[in-house]
Amino acid sequence: MNASANYIGRFAPSPTGPLHAGSLVAAMASYLDARAHGGRWLLRIEDLDPPREVPGASAAIIDALARLGFGHDGPILYQSTRDAAYRDAFERLRAAGHVYPCACTRREVADSALQASRDRQRHAELVYPGTCRAGMPAGRAARAWRVRVDDAPIAWHDRRAGAATERLDRSVGDFVLRRADGLWAYQLAVVVDDAFQRVTDVVRGADLRDSTARQIHLQQLLGLPTPRYLHVPVLTDASGNKLSKQTGATPIDTRRGVEALNAALASLELGERIDADSPRRFWPEAIARWARSPWMGRHAAAPTSPRPA
């Protein structure tokens, strides 16, 4: 299948540990979708949070993907090299009055949310109450910078689940773009990088579905295009928690690569195991199955064009 200039996908792992079964499912879904659409598949390392990174994890992830037969298009993008781009986007938002400094600690936000929960159902995520929206309290210094949200619903479309709507003022409130430790927040970095790499389709785990409205809000403020979104189920452990490096997920054994790939295939409900003697021979059939599956999307809509900033 010839590459389509109309499709660019990506896999963007954080180097907080080696590739494990949960992240392999997300990698496979994004890779199969790109190849089934005849598009490009990019690899981005989201090394934006040095305190959480594990030394050598970036190289280990890249090596594991290569051994499993994932072939990325173009150079690997490292977020650690992108500070100037994030700063430029932030300054554009600040010049337009969309961001403001915040002196609140996590404890103060939590206490405010607890108070508010006495009057309404508590949200899964703490909703920022807007304490510093009109200015920080006297004698307090800025700890972080937040972006303003409003009561306008953010509507978007998941290629599998269909239409979704979220009001950010009710779900999260004004959210952080620059953290108290000076690091850029994930939401800003991913929006800037998806636009820079001209990503048309974001295929990722359902654990990131709640980030979608925030990212669309930033895309709209910055005049950037909104890609199509597809969220796939995440693997869970015996307790029902998301399988992750933090919950003790074991690294993929690339010496048993076909076995690992077939396990990921089963998680995506793409049929019986593929009888292949190497990862290279696994992929053609896997791509064909994805192309015939509901994952291709009955609800696929074109990415939106950028709006004026």
Buried (B, 14 or more C-beta within 10 A) or exposed (E): EEBEEEBBBBBBBBBBBBBBBBBBBBBBBBBBBBBBBBBBBBBBBBBBBEEBBEEEBBEBBBBBBBBBBBEBBEEEBBBBEBEEBBEEBBEBBBEEEBBBBBBBEEEBBEBBBEEBEEEEEEBEEBBBBBBBBEEBEEEBEBBBBBBBBEEEEBEBBBBBEEEBEBBBBEBBBBBBBBBBEEBBBBBBBBBBBBBBBEBBBBBBBBBBBBBBBBBBBBBBBBEBBBBBBBBBBBBEEEEEEBBBBEEEBEBBEBEEBBEBBBBBBEBBEBEEEBEBEEBEEBBEBBBBBBBEBEBBBEEEEEBBEBEEB
